[in-house]
Amino acid sequence: MFLKIKPGKERNVVKSLRGIKEIKEVHVVLGIWDAIARIEAETIPGIEKVFFRQIEVTPGVNEARLHIVACPRTRK
């Protein structure tokens, strides 16, 4: 997931996201996006539920984009 965060709110957003059990990693980055995060759930609807109900509504998040790994078997 890629996030654009309101200026000065990066620390608060990262702290909030780290409190969501499905989020396994979150990092502030430099570039077009302000942070990236990795979400894990048993199903795609489970991922969508977390994304739409918890992440997109997090105070300080301006924009969030969800990208789903198509073939998890290729991860090492």
Distance bins in CASP14 RR format, pairs under 12 A and 6 or more apart:
PFRMAT RR
TARGET T0000
AUTHOR 0000-0000-0000
RMODE 2
METHOD distances of the structure
MODEL  1
1 13 0 0 0 0 0 1 0 0 0 0 0
1 17 0 0 0 0 1 0 0 0 0 0 0
1 20 0 0 0 0 0 1 0 0 0 0 0
1 22 0 0 0 0 0 1 0 0 0 0 0
1 23 0 0 0 0 1 0 0 0 0 0 0
1 24 0 0 0 0 0 1 0 0 0 0 0
1 25 0 0 0 0 0 1 0 0 0 0 0
1 26 0 0 0 0 1 0 0 0 0 0 0
1 27 0 0 0 0 0 1 0 0 0 0 0
1 29 0 0 0 0 0 1 0 0 0 0 0
1 33 0 0 0 0 1 0 0 0 0 0 0
1 34 0 0 0 0 0 1 0 0 0 0 0
1 35 0 0 0 0 1 0 0 0 0 0 0
1 36 1 0 0 1 0 0 0 0 0 0 0
1 37 1 0 1 0 0 0 0 0 0 0 0
1 38 1 0 0 1 0 0 0 0 0 0 0
1 39 1 0 0 1 0 0 0 0 0 0 0
1 40 0 0 0 0 0 1 0 0 0 0 0
1 47 0 0 0 0 1 0 0 0 0 0 0
1 48 0 0 0 0 0 1 0 0 0 0 0
1 50 0 0 0 0 1 0 0 0 0 0 0
1 51 1 0 0 1 0 0 0 0 0 0 0
1 52 0 0 0 0 0 1 0 0 0 0 0
1 54 0 0 0 0 0 1 0 0 0 0 0
1 55 1 0 0 1 0 0 0 0 0 0 0
1 56 0 0 0 0 1 0 0 0 0 0 0
1 58 0 0 0 0 0 1 0 0 0 0 0
1 61 0 0 0 0 0 1 0 0 0 0 0
1 63 0 0 0 0 0 1 0 0 0 0 0
1 64 1 0 0 1 0 0 0 0 0 0 0
1 65 1 0 0 1 0 0 0 0 0 0 0
1 66 1 0 1 0 0 0 0 0 0 0 0
1 67 1 0 0 1 0 0 0 0 0 0 0
1 68 0 0 0 0 1 0 0 0 0 0 0
1 69 0 0 0 0 0 1 0 0 0 0 0
2 26 0 0 0 0 0 1 0 0 0 0 0
2 27 0 0 0 0 0 1 0 0 0 0 0
2 29 0 0 0 0 1 0 0 0 0 0 0
2 31 0 0 0 0 0 1 0 0 0 0 0
2 32 0 0 0 0 1 0 0 0 0 0 0
2 33 1 0 1 0 0 0 0 0 0 0 0
2 34 0 0 0 0 1 0 0 0 0 0 0
2 35 1 0 0 1 0 0 0 0 0 0 0
2 36 1 0 1 0 0 0 0 0 0 0 0
2 37 0 0 0 0 1 0 0 0 0 0 0
2 38 0 0 0 0 0 1 0 0 0 0 0
2 39 0 0 0 0 0 1 0 0 0 0 0
2 51 0 0 0 0 0 1 0 0 0 0 0
2 55 0 0 0 0 0 1 0 0 0 0 0
2 61 0 0 0 0 0 1 0 0 0 0 0
2 62 0 0 0 0 0 1 0 0 0 0 0
2 63 0 0 0 0 1 0 0 0 0 0 0
2 64 1 0 0 1 0 0 0 0 0 0 0
2 65 1 0 1 0 0 0 0 0 0 0 0
2 66 0 0 0 0 1 0 0 0 0 0 0
2 67 1 0 0 1 0 0 0 0 0 0 0
3 9 0 0 0 0 0 1 0 0 0 0 0
3 10 0 0 0 0 1 0 0 0 0 0 0
3 13 1 0 0 1 0 0 0 0 0 0 0
3 14 0 0 0 0 1 0 0 0 0 0 0
3 16 0 0 0 0 0 1 0 0 0 0 0
3 17 0 0 0 0 1 0 0 0 0 0 0
3 23 0 0 0 0 0 1 0 0 0 0 0
3 26 0 0 0 0 1 0 0 0 0 0 0
3 27 0 0 0 0 0 1 0 0 0 0 0
3 28 0 0 0 0 1 0 0 0 0 0 0
3 29 0 0 0 0 1 0 0 0 0 0 0
3 31 0 0 0 0 0 1 0 0 0 0 0
3 32 0 0 0 0 0 1 0 0 0 0 0
3 33 1 0 0 1 0 0 0 0 0 0 0
3 34 1 0 1 0 0 0 0 0 0 0 0
3 35 1 0 1 0 0 0 0 0 0 0 0
3 36 1 0 0 1 0 0 0 0 0 0 0
3 37 1 0 0 1 0 0 0 0 0 0 0
3 38 0 0 0 0 0 1 0 0 0 0 0
3 39 0 0 0 0 0 1 0 0 0 0 0
3 51 0 0 0 0 0 1 0 0 0 0 0
3 55 1 0 0 1 0 0 0 0 0 0 0
3 56 0 0 0 0 1 0 0 0 0 0 0
3 58 0 0 0 0 1 0 0 0 0 0 0
3 60 0 0 0 0 1 0 0 0 0 0 0
3 61 1 0 1 0 0 0 0 0 0 0 0
3 62 0 0 0 0 1 0 0 0 0 0 0
3 63 1 0 0 1 0 0 0 0 0 0 0
3 64 1 0 1 0 0 0 0 0 0 0 0
3 65 1 0 0 1 0 0 0 0 0 0 0
3 66 0 0 0 0 0 1 0 0 0 0 0
3 67 0 0 0 0 0 1 0 0 0 0 0
4 10 0 0 0 0 0 1 0 0 0 0 0
4 13 0 0 0 0 0 1 0 0 0 0 0
4 28 0 0 0 0 0 1 0 0 0 0 0
4 29 0 0 0 0 0 1 0 0 0 0 0
4 31 0 0 0 0 0 1 0 0 0 0 0
4 32 0 0 0 0 1 0 0 0 0 0 0
4 33 1 0 0 1 0 0 0 0 0 0 0
4 34 1 0 1 0 0 0 0 0 0 0 0
4 35 0 0 0 0 1 0 0 0 0 0 0
4 36 0 0 0 0 0 1 0 0 0 0 0
4 56 0 0 0 0 0 1 0 0 0 0 0
4 58 0 0 0 0 0 1 0 0 0 0 0
4 60 0 0 0 0 1 0 0 0 0 0 0
4 61 1 0 0 1 0 0 0 0 0 0 0
4 62 1 0 1 0 0 0 0 0 0 0 0
4 63 1 0 1 0 0 0 0 0 0 0 0
4 64 1 0 0 1 0 0 0 0 0 0 0
4 65 0 0 0 0 1 0 0 0 0 0 0
5 11 0 0 0 0 1 0 0 0 0 0 0
5 12 0 0 0 0 1 0 0 0 0 0 0
5 13 1 0 1 0 0 0 0 0 0 0 0
5 14 0 0 0 0 1 0 0 0 0 0 0
5 15 0 0 0 0 0 1 0 0 0 0 0
5 16 0 0 0 0 0 1 0 0 0 0 0
5 17 0 0 0 0 0 1 0 0 0 0 0
5 26 0 0 0 0 0 1 0 0 0 0 0
5 28 0 0 0 0 1 0 0 0 0 0 0
5 29 0 0 0 0 0 1 0 0 0 0 0
5 31 0 0 0 0 0 1 0 0 0 0 0
5 33 0 0 0 0 1 0 0 0 0 0 0
5 34 1 0 1 0 0 0 0 0 0 0 0
5 35 1 0 0 1 0 0 0 0 0 0 0
5 36 0 0 0 0 0 1 0 0 0 0 0
5 37 0 0 0 0 0 1 0 0 0 0 0
5 55 0 0 0 0 0 1 0 0 0 0 0
5 58 0 0 0 0 1 0 0 0 0 0 0
5 59 0 0 0 0 0 1 0 0 0 0 0
5 60 1 0 1 0 0 0 0 0 0 0 0
5 61 1 0 0 1 0 0 0 0 0 0 0
5 62 1 0 0 1 0 0 0 0 0 0 0
5 63 0 0 0 0 1 0 0 0 0 0 0
5 64 0 0 0 0 1 0 0 0 0 0 0
6 12 0 0 0 0 1 0 0 0 0 0 0
6 13 0 0 0 0 1 0 0 0 0 0 0
6 34 0 0 0 0 1 0 0 0 0 0 0
6 35 0 0 0 0 0 1 0 0 0 0 0
6 58 0 0 0 0 0 1 0 0 0 0 0
6 59 0 0 0 0 1 0 0 0 0 0 0
6 60 1 0 1 0 0 0 0 0 0 0 0
6 61 1 0 0 1 0 0 0 0 0 0 0
6 62 1 0 1 0 0 0 0 0 0 0 0
6 63 0 0 0 0 0 1 0 0 0 0 0
7 13 0 0 0 0 0 1 0 0 0 0 0
7 34 0 0 0 0 1 0 0 0 0 0 0
7 60 0 0 0 0 1 0 0 0 0 0 0
7 62 0 0 0 0 1 0 0 0 0 0 0
8 14 0 0 0 0 0 1 0 0 0 0 0
8 28 0 0 0 0 0 1 0 0 0 0 0
8 34 0 0 0 0 1 0 0 0 0 0 0
8 59 0 0 0 0 0 1 0 0 0 0 0
8 60 0 0 0 0 1 0 0 0 0 0 0
8 62 0 0 0 0 0 1 0 0 0 0 0
9 15 0 0 0 0 0 1 0 0 0 0 0
9 16 0 0 0 0 1 0 0 0 0 0 0
9 17 0 0 0 0 0 1 0 0 0 0 0
9 28 0 0 0 0 0 1 0 0 0 0 0
9 34 0 0 0 0 1 0 0 0 0 0 0
9 35 0 0 0 0 0 1 0 0 0 0 0
9 58 0 0 0 0 1 0 0 0 0 0 0
9 59 1 0 0 1 0 0 0 0 0 0 0
9 60 1 0 1 0 0 0 0 0 0 0 0
9 61 0 0 0 0 1 0 0 0 0 0 0
9 62 0 0 0 0 1 0 0 0 0 0 0
10 16 0 0 0 0 0 1 0 0 0 0 0
10 17 0 0 0 0 0 1 0 0 0 0 0
10 26 0 0 0 0 0 1 0 0 0 0 0
10 27 0 0 0 0 0 1 0 0 0 0 0
10 28 1 0 1 0 0 0 0 0 0 0 0
10 29 0 0 0 0 0 1 0 0 0 0 0
10 30 0 0 0 0 0 1 0 0 0 0 0
10 33 0 0 0 0 0 1 0 0 0 0 0
10 34 1 0 0 1 0 0 0 0 0 0 0
10 35 1 0 0 1 0 0 0 0 0 0 0
10 58 0 0 0 0 0 1 0 0 0 0 0
10 60 0 0 0 0 1 0 0 0 0 0 0
10 61 0 0 0 0 0 1 0 0 0 0 0
10 62 0 0 0 0 0 1 0 0 0 0 0
11 17 0 0 0 0 0 1 0 0 0 0 0
11 18 0 0 0 0 0 1 0 0 0 0 0
11 26 0 0 0 0 0 1 0 0 0 0 0
11 28 0 0 0 0 1 0 0 0 0 0 0
11 34 0 0 0 0 0 1 0 0 0 0 0
11 35 0 0 0 0 0 1 0 0 0 0 0
11 60 0 0 0 0 0 1 0 0 0 0 0
12 18 0 0 0 0 0 1 0 0 0 0 0
12 19 0 0 0 0 0 1 0 0 0 0 0
12 28 0 0 0 0 0 1 0 0 0 0 0
12 35 0 0 0 0 0 1 0 0 0 0 0
12 58 0 0 0 0 1 0 0 0 0 0 0
12 59 1 0 0 1 0 0 0 0 0 0 0
12 60 1 0 0 1 0 0 0 0 0 0 0
12 61 0 0 0 0 0 1 0 0 0 0 0
13 19 0 0 0 0 0 1 0 0 0 0 0
13 20 0 0 0 0 0 1 0 0 0 0 0
13 23 0 0 0 0 0 1 0 0 0 0 0
13 26 0 0 0 0 1 0 0 0 0 0 0
13 27 0 0 0 0 0 1 0 0 0 0 0
13 28 0 0 0 0 1 0 0 0 0 0 0
13 34 0 0 0 0 1 0 0 0 0 0 0
13 35 1 0 0 1 0 0 0 0 0 0 0
13 37 0 0 0 0 1 0 0 0 0 0 0
13 54 0 0 0 0 0 1 0 0 0 0 0
13 55 0 0 0 0 1 0 0 0 0 0 0
13 56 0 0 0 0 0 1 0 0 0 0 0
13 57 0 0 0 0 0 1 0 0 0 0 0
13 58 1 0 1 0 0 0 0 0 0 0 0
13 59 1 0 0 1 0 0 0 0 0 0 0
13 60 1 0 1 0 0 0 0 0 0 0 0
13 61 1 0 1 0 0 0 0 0 0 0 0
13 62 0 0 0 0 1 0 0 0 0 0 0
13 63 0 0 0 0 0 1 0 0 0 0 0
13 64 0 0 0 0 0 1 0 0 0 0 0
14 20 0 0 0 0 0 1 0 0 0 0 0
14 23 0 0 0 0 1 0 0 0 0 0 0
14 25 0 0 0 0 0 1 0 0 0 0 0
14 26 1 0 1 0 0 0 0 0 0 0 0
14 27 0 0 0 0 1 0 0 0 0 0 0
14 28 1 0 0 1 0 0 0 0 0 0 0
14 29 0 0 0 0 0 1 0 0 0 0 0
14 34 0 0 0 0 1 0 0 0 0 0 0
14 35 1 0 0 1 0 0 0 0 0 0 0
14 36 0 0 0 0 0 1 0 0 0 0 0
14 37 0 0 0 0 1 0 0 0 0 0 0
14 55 0 0 0 0 0 1 0 0 0 0 0
14 58 0 0 0 0 1 0 0 0 0 0 0
14 60 0 0 0 0 0 1 0 0 0 0 0
14 61 0 0 0 0 0 1 0 0 0 0 0
15 23 0 0 0 0 0 1 0 0 0 0 0
15 26 0 0 0 0 1 0 0 0 0 0 0
15 28 0 0 0 0 0 1 0 0 0 0 0
15 35 0 0 0 0 0 1 0 0 0 0 0
15 58 0 0 0 0 0 1 0 0 0 0 0
15 59 0 0 0 0 0 1 0 0 0 0 0
15 60 0 0 0 0 0 1 0 0 0 0 0
16 23 0 0 0 0 1 0 0 0 0 0 0
16 26 0 0 0 0 1 0 0 0 0 0 0
16 35 0 0 0 0 0 1 0 0 0 0 0
16 37 0 0 0 0 0 1 0 0 0 0 0
16 54 0 0 0 0 1 0 0 0 0 0 0
16 55 0 0 0 0 1 0 0 0 0 0 0
16 57 0 0 0 0 0 1 0 0 0 0 0
16 58 1 0 1 0 0 0 0 0 0 0 0
16 59 1 0 0 1 0 0 0 0 0 0 0
16 60 0 0 0 0 1 0 0 0 0 0 0
16 61 0 0 0 0 1 0 0 0 0 0 0
17 23 1 0 1 0 0 0 0 0 0 0 0
17 24 0 0 0 0 0 1 0 0 0 0 0
17 25 0 0 0 0 1 0 0 0 0 0 0
17 26 1 0 1 0 0 0 0 0 0 0 0
17 27 0 0 0 0 0 1 0 0 0 0 0
17 28 0 0 0 0 0 1 0 0 0 0 0
17 34 0 0 0 0 0 1 0 0 0 0 0
17 35 1 0 0 1 0 0 0 0 0 0 0
17 36 0 0 0 0 0 1 0 0 0 0 0
17 37 1 0 1 0 0 0 0 0 0 0 0
17 38 0 0 0 0 0 1 0 0 0 0 0
17 39 0 0 0 0 1 0 0 0 0 0 0
17 50 0 0 0 0 0 1 0 0 0 0 0
17 51 0 0 0 0 0 1 0 0 0 0 0
17 54 0 0 0 0 1 0 0 0 0 0 0
17 55 1 0 0 1 0 0 0 0 0 0 0
17 56 0 0 0 0 0 1 0 0 0 0 0
17 57 0 0 0 0 0 1 0 0 0 0 0
17 58 1 0 0 1 0 0 0 0 0 0 0
17 59 0 0 0 0 0 1 0 0 0 0 0
17 60 0 0 0 0 0 1 0 0 0 0 0
17 61 0 0 0 0 1 0 0 0 0 0 0
17 64 0 0 0 0 0 1 0 0 0 0 0
18 24 0 0 0 0 1 0 0 0 0 0 0
18 25 0 0 0 0 1 0 0 0 0 0 0
18 26 1 0 1 0 0 0 0 0 0 0 0
18 27 0 0 0 0 0 1 0 0 0 0 0
18 28 0 0 0 0 0 1 0 0 0 0 0
18 35 0 0 0 0 0 1 0 0 0 0 0
18 37 0 0 0 0 1 0 0 0 0 0 0
18 38 0 0 0 0 0 1 0 0 0 0 0
18 55 0 0 0 0 0 1 0 0 0 0 0
18 58 0 0 0 0 0 1 0 0 0 0 0
19 26 0 0 0 0 1 0 0 0 0 0 0
19 37 0 0 0 0 0 1 0 0 0 0 0
19 50 0 0 0 0 0 1 0 0 0 0 0
19 54 0 0 0 0 1 0 0 0 0 0 0
19 55 0 0 0 0 0 1 0 0 0 0 0
19 58 0 0 0 0 0 1 0 0 0 0 0
20 26 0 0 0 0 1 0 0 0 0 0 0
20 37 0 0 0 0 1 0 0 0 0 0 0
20 38 0 0 0 0 0 1 0 0 0 0 0
20 39 0 0 0 0 1 0 0 0 0 0 0
20 40 0 0 0 0 0 1 0 0 0 0 0
20 41 0 0 0 0 0 1 0 0 0 0 0
20 47 0 0 0 0 0 1 0 0 0 0 0
20 49 0 0 0 0 0 1 0 0 0 0 0
20 50 1 0 0 1 0 0 0 0 0 0 0
20 51 0 0 0 0 0 1 0 0 0 0 0
20 53 0 0 0 0 0 1 0 0 0 0 0
20 54 1 0 1 0 0 0 0 0 0 0 0
20 55 1 0 0 1 0 0 0 0 0 0 0
20 56 0 0 0 0 0 1 0 0 0 0 0
20 57 0 0 0 0 0 1 0 0 0 0 0
20 58 0 0 0 0 1 0 0 0 0 0 0
21 39 0 0 0 0 0 1 0 0 0 0 0
21 40 0 0 0 0 1 0 0 0 0 0 0
21 41 0 0 0 0 1 0 0 0 0 0 0
21 46 0 0 0 0 0 1 0 0 0 0 0
21 50 0 0 0 0 1 0 0 0 0 0 0
21 54 0 0 0 0 0 1 0 0 0 0 0
22 37 0 0 0 0 1 0 0 0 0 0 0
22 38 0 0 0 0 1 0 0 0 0 0 0
22 39 1 0 1 0 0 0 0 0 0 0 0
22 40 1 0 0 1 0 0 0 0 0 0 0
22 41 1 0 1 0 0 0 0 0 0 0 0
22 42 0 0 0 0 1 0 0 0 0 0 0
22 43 0 0 0 0 0 1 0 0 0 0 0
22 46 1 0 0 1 0 0 0 0 0 0 0
22 47 1 0 0 1 0 0 0 0 0 0 0
22 48 0 0 0 0 0 1 0 0 0 0 0
22 49 0 0 0 0 1 0 0 0 0 0 0
22 50 1 0 1 0 0 0 0 0 0 0 0
22 51 0 0 0 0 1 0 0 0 0 0 0
22 53 0 0 0 0 0 1 0 0 0 0 0
22 54 0 0 0 0 1 0 0 0 0 0 0
22 55 0 0 0 0 1 0 0 0 0 0 0
23 35 0 0 0 0 0 1 0 0 0 0 0
23 36 0 0 0 0 0 1 0 0 0 0 0
23 37 1 0 1 0 0 0 0 0 0 0 0
23 38 1 0 0 1 0 0 0 0 0 0 0
23 39 1 0 1 0 0 0 0 0 0 0 0
23 40 0 0 0 0 1 0 0 0 0 0 0
23 41 0 0 0 0 0 1 0 0 0 0 0
23 47 0 0 0 0 0 1 0 0 0 0 0
23 50 1 0 0 1 0 0 0 0 0 0 0
23 51 0 0 0 0 0 1 0 0 0 0 0
23 54 0 0 0 0 1 0 0 0 0 0 0
23 55 1 0 0 1 0 0 0 0 0 0 0
23 58 0 0 0 0 0 1 0 0 0 0 0
23 64 0 0 0 0 0 1 0 0 0 0 0
24 36 0 0 0 0 0 1 0 0 0 0 0
24 37 0 0 0 0 1 0 0 0 0 0 0
24 38 1 0 1 0 0 0 0 0 0 0 0
24 39 1 0 0 1 0 0 0 0 0 0 0
24 40 1 0 1 0 0 0 0 0 0 0 0
24 41 0 0 0 0 0 1 0 0 0 0 0
24 47 0 0 0 0 0 1 0 0 0 0 0
24 50 0 0 0 0 0 1 0 0 0 0 0
25 35 0 0 0 0 0 1 0 0 0 0 0
25 36 0 0 0 0 1 0 0 0 0 0 0
25 37 1 0 0 1 0 0 0 0 0 0 0
25 38 1 0 1 0 0 0 0 0 0 0 0
25 39 0 0 0 0 1 0 0 0 0 0 0
25 40 0 0 0 0 1 0 0 0 0 0 0
26 33 0 0 0 0 0 1 0 0 0 0 0
26 34 0 0 0 0 0 1 0 0 0 0 0
26 35 1 0 0 1 0 0 0 0 0 0 0
26 36 1 0 0 1 0 0 0 0 0 0 0
26 37 1 0 1 0 0 0 0 0 0 0 0
26 38 1 0 0 1 0 0 0 0 0 0 0
26 39 0 0 0 0 1 0 0 0 0 0 0
26 55 0 0 0 0 1 0 0 0 0 0 0
26 58 0 0 0 0 0 1 0 0 0 0 0
26 61 0 0 0 0 0 1 0 0 0 0 0
26 64 0 0 0 0 0 1 0 0 0 0 0
27 33 0 0 0 0 0 1 0 0 0 0 0
27 34 0 0 0 0 0 1 0 0 0 0 0
27 35 1 0 0 1 0 0 0 0 0 0 0
27 36 1 0 1 0 0 0 0 0 0 0 0
27 37 1 0 0 1 0 0 0 0 0 0 0
27 38 0 0 0 0 1 0 0 0 0 0 0
28 34 1 0 0 1 0 0 0 0 0 0 0
28 35 1 0 1 0 0 0 0 0 0 0 0
28 36 0 0 0 0 1 0 0 0 0 0 0
28 37 0 0 0 0 0 1 0 0 0 0 0
29 35 1 0 0 1 0 0 0 0 0 0 0
29 36 1 0 1 0 0 0 0 0 0 0 0
29 37 0 0 0 0 0 1 0 0 0 0 0
30 36 0 0 0 0 0 1 0 0 0 0 0
32 63 0 0 0 0 0 1 0 0 0 0 0
32 65 0 0 0 0 0 1 0 0 0 0 0
33 61 0 0 0 0 0 1 0 0 0 0 0
33 62 0 0 0 0 0 1 0 0 0 0 0
33 63 0 0 0 0 1 0 0 0 0 0 0
33 64 0 0 0 0 1 0 0 0 0 0 0
33 65 0 0 0 0 1 0 0 0 0 0 0
33 67 0 0 0 0 0 1 0 0 0 0 0
34 60 0 0 0 0 1 0 0 0 0 0 0
34 61 0 0 0 0 1 0 0 0 0 0 0
34 62 0 0 0 0 1 0 0 0 0 0 0
34 63 0 0 0 0 1 0 0 0 0 0 0
34 64 0 0 0 0 0 1 0 0 0 0 0
34 65 0 0 0 0 0 1 0 0 0 0 0
35 55 0 0 0 0 0 1 0 0 0 0 0
35 58 0 0 0 0 0 1 0 0 0 0 0
35 60 0 0 0 0 0 1 0 0 0 0 0
35 61 0 0 0 0 1 0 0 0 0 0 0
35 62 0 0 0 0 0 1 0 0 0 0 0
35 63 0 0 0 0 0 1 0 0 0 0 0
35 64 0 0 0 0 1 0 0 0 0 0 0
35 65 0 0 0 0 0 1 0 0 0 0 0
36 64 0 0 0 0 0 1 0 0 0 0 0
36 65 0 0 0 0 1 0 0 0 0 0 0
36 66 0 0 0 0 0 1 0 0 0 0 0
36 67 0 0 0 0 1 0 0 0 0 0 0
37 47 0 0 0 0 0 1 0 0 0 0 0
37 50 0 0 0 0 0 1 0 0 0 0 0
37 51 0 0 0 0 1 0 0 0 0 0 0
37 54 0 0 0 0 0 1 0 0 0 0 0
37 55 1 0 0 1 0 0 0 0 0 0 0
37 58 0 0 0 0 0 1 0 0 0 0 0
37 61 0 0 0 0 0 1 0 0 0 0 0
37 64 0 0 0 0 1 0 0 0 0 0 0
37 65 0 0 0 0 0 1 0 0 0 0 0
37 66 0 0 0 0 1 0 0 0 0 0 0
37 67 0 0 0 0 0 1 0 0 0 0 0
38 47 0 0 0 0 0 1 0 0 0 0 0
38 50 0 0 0 0 0 1 0 0 0 0 0
38 55 0 0 0 0 0 1 0 0 0 0 0
38 66 0 0 0 0 0 1 0 0 0 0 0
38 67 0 0 0 0 0 1 0 0 0 0 0
38 68 0 0 0 0 0 1 0 0 0 0 0
38 69 0 0 0 0 1 0 0 0 0 0 0
38 72 0 0 0 0 0 1 0 0 0 0 0
38 75 0 0 0 0 0 1 0 0 0 0 0
39 46 0 0 0 0 1 0 0 0 0 0 0
39 47 1 0 1 0 0 0 0 0 0 0 0
39 48 0 0 0 0 1 0 0 0 0 0 0
39 49 0 0 0 0 0 1 0 0 0 0 0
39 50 1 0 1 0 0 0 0 0 0 0 0
39 51 1 0 0 1 0 0 0 0 0 0 0
39 52 0 0 0 0 0 1 0 0 0 0 0
39 54 0 0 0 0 1 0 0 0 0 0 0
39 55 1 0 0 1 0 0 0 0 0 0 0
39 64 0 0 0 0 0 1 0 0 0 0 0
39 66 1 0 0 1 0 0 0 0 0 0 0
39 67 0 0 0 0 0 1 0 0 0 0 0
39 68 0 0 0 0 1 0 0 0 0 0 0
39 69 0 0 0 0 0 1 0 0 0 0 0
40 46 0 0 0 0 1 0 0 0 0 0 0
40 47 1 0 0 1 0 0 0 0 0 0 0
40 50 0 0 0 0 1 0 0 0 0 0 0
40 68 0 0 0 0 0 1 0 0 0 0 0
40 69 0 0 0 0 1 0 0 0 0 0 0
40 72 0 0 0 0 1 0 0 0 0 0 0
40 75 0 0 0 0 0 1 0 0 0 0 0
41 47 1 0 1 0 0 0 0 0 0 0 0
41 48 0 0 0 0 1 0 0 0 0 0 0
41 49 1 0 0 1 0 0 0 0 0 0 0
41 50 1 0 0 1 0 0 0 0 0 0 0
41 51 0 0 0 0 1 0 0 0 0 0 0
41 54 0 0 0 0 0 1 0 0 0 0 0
41 66 0 0 0 0 0 1 0 0 0 0 0
41 68 0 0 0 0 0 1 0 0 0 0 0
41 69 0 0 0 0 0 1 0 0 0 0 0
41 72 0 0 0 0 0 1 0 0 0 0 0
42 49 0 0 0 0 0 1 0 0 0 0 0
42 50 0 0 0 0 0 1 0 0 0 0 0
42 72 0 0 0 0 0 1 0 0 0 0 0
43 49 0 0 0 0 1 0 0 0 0 0 0
43 50 0 0 0 0 0 1 0 0 0 0 0
43 68 0 0 0 0 0 1 0 0 0 0 0
44 50 0 0 0 0 0 1 0 0 0 0 0
44 51 0 0 0 0 0 1 0 0 0 0 0
44 66 0 0 0 0 1 0 0 0 0 0 0
44 68 1 0 0 1 0 0 0 0 0 0 0
44 69 0 0 0 0 0 1 0 0 0 0 0
44 70 0 0 0 0 0 1 0 0 0 0 0
44 72 0 0 0 0 0 1 0 0 0 0 0
45 51 0 0 0 0 0 1 0 0 0 0 0
45 52 0 0 0 0 0 1 0 0 0 0 0
45 53 0 0 0 0 0 1 0 0 0 0 0
45 68 0 0 0 0 0 1 0 0 0 0 0
46 52 0 0 0 0 1 0 0 0 0 0 0
46 53 0 0 0 0 1 0 0 0 0 0 0
46 54 0 0 0 0 0 1 0 0 0 0 0
46 66 0 0 0 0 0 1 0 0 0 0 0
46 68 0 0 0 0 0 1 0 0 0 0 0
47 53 0 0 0 0 0 1 0 0 0 0 0
47 54 0 0 0 0 0 1 0 0 0 0 0
47 55 0 0 0 0 1 0 0 0 0 0 0
47 66 1 0 0 1 0 0 0 0 0 0 0
47 67 0 0 0 0 0 1 0 0 0 0 0
47 68 1 0 0 1 0 0 0 0 0 0 0
47 69 0 0 0 0 0 1 0 0 0 0 0
48 54 0 0 0 0 0 1 0 0 0 0 0
48 55 0 0 0 0 0 1 0 0 0 0 0
48 56 0 0 0 0 0 1 0 0 0 0 0
48 64 0 0 0 0 0 1 0 0 0 0 0
48 66 1 0 0 1 0 0 0 0 0 0 0
48 68 0 0 0 0 1 0 0 0 0 0 0
49 55 0 0 0 0 0 1 0 0 0 0 0
49 56 0 0 0 0 0 1 0 0 0 0 0
49 66 0 0 0 0 0 1 0 0 0 0 0
50 56 0 0 0 0 1 0 0 0 0 0 0
50 57 0 0 0 0 0 1 0 0 0 0 0
50 58 0 0 0 0 0 1 0 0 0 0 0
50 64 0 0 0 0 0 1 0 0 0 0 0
50 66 0 0 0 0 1 0 0 0 0 0 0
51 57 0 0 0 0 0 1 0 0 0 0 0
51 58 0 0 0 0 0 1 0 0 0 0 0
51 61 0 0 0 0 0 1 0 0 0 0 0
51 64 1 0 0 1 0 0 0 0 0 0 0
51 65 0 0 0 0 1 0 0 0 0 0 0
51 66 1 0 1 0 0 0 0 0 0 0 0
51 67 0 0 0 0 0 1 0 0 0 0 0
51 68 0 0 0 0 1 0 0 0 0 0 0
52 58 0 0 0 0 0 1 0 0 0 0 0
52 61 0 0 0 0 0 1 0 0 0 0 0
52 64 0 0 0 0 1 0 0 0 0 0 0
52 66 0 0 0 0 1 0 0 0 0 0 0
54 61 0 0 0 0 0 1 0 0 0 0 0
54 64 0 0 0 0 0 1 0 0 0 0 0
55 61 1 0 0 1 0 0 0 0 0 0 0
55 63 0 0 0 0 0 1 0 0 0 0 0
55 64 1 0 1 0 0 0 0 0 0 0 0
55 65 0 0 0 0 0 1 0 0 0 0 0
55 66 0 0 0 0 1 0 0 0 0 0 0
56 62 0 0 0 0 0 1 0 0 0 0 0
56 63 0 0 0 0 1 0 0 0 0 0 0
56 64 1 0 1 0 0 0 0 0 0 0 0
56 65 0 0 0 0 0 1 0 0 0 0 0
56 66 0 0 0 0 1 0 0 0 0 0 0
57 64 0 0 0 0 1 0 0 0 0 0 0
58 64 0 0 0 0 1 0 0 0 0 0 0
69 75 1 0 0 1 0 0 0 0 0 0 0
END
